[in-house]
Amino acid sequence: MRNTIVNRFRDFVDFNVIQYGHEDCRPNYSIGNFVRSNHLIHYVHRGRGFYRMNGKEYALGPGDAFIIYPKDVTYYQADGQDPWEYSWVEFSGAAVEGYLRSADFSREMPVVRGSSAGKAMLRLTETETLNPYELYCRLMEALAAFVTRSPQPGPMAEDYVKYALNYIHTVHYHGAISVNDLSAYVGVNRSYLCRLFKEKLGVSPKQYIKTYRMNNAARLLAETNLSVGQIAQSSGYEDQLYFSTAFREFFGHSPSEHRRMAAGKKK
């Protein structure tokens, strides 16, 4: 029996719970041979099964846990005679990679044996009525149980860019945001952040924010019936006329023309 809870409140930049659940699997029940967009951790409470990742297979039993990394092809299956029961959580966020460097999980060894995280995983996955803050705390409690080493040295250049992108994507692209705001949040000076964006992404933070907003606006024009004014505000532009001018400069046609073109493609 599978019980899945989807979290609709994903406002935390560092860690966001996407969904979580608890499953008492039937014999030989399997999931996989595809890739995921986020990280997932499974903790085995009882029974047995195996996990396959990047061509390597791991037999698992009570007290074991395994991690799924984004973009890796994975497969896992319950034992035919003693199928496993596990709790699982899917999560994302700017701090995930830093956490994993302090835990025993890695792509080279995606399995942790004999973990003490069982009670914490149950506290997280067996409750459906948690508010976002309680859910965040339960996730932290569960993840902390997997950390066995001291925190690693401060963020690397890639981390700063990830923190900035997560801030833009999940919280502030639709509101007023400046490069100074972004650099203050990440904790580095403006010129250093601009250099990192140029090195890692090939564009400045300002250009990235504009591109992200414009692509969001184009998607809303194609997929919704919101007015141009509503889409402007949803994409971080308070002035509809300024938005329309910026949209035309970016795409070469007006928002209204973009909507008509998108509608024509659907026919």
Order of alpha helices (4+ residues) and beta strands (2+ residues): beta-beta-beta-beta-beta-beta-beta-beta-beta-alpha-beta-alpha-alpha-alpha-alpha-alpha-alpha-alpha-alpha-alpha
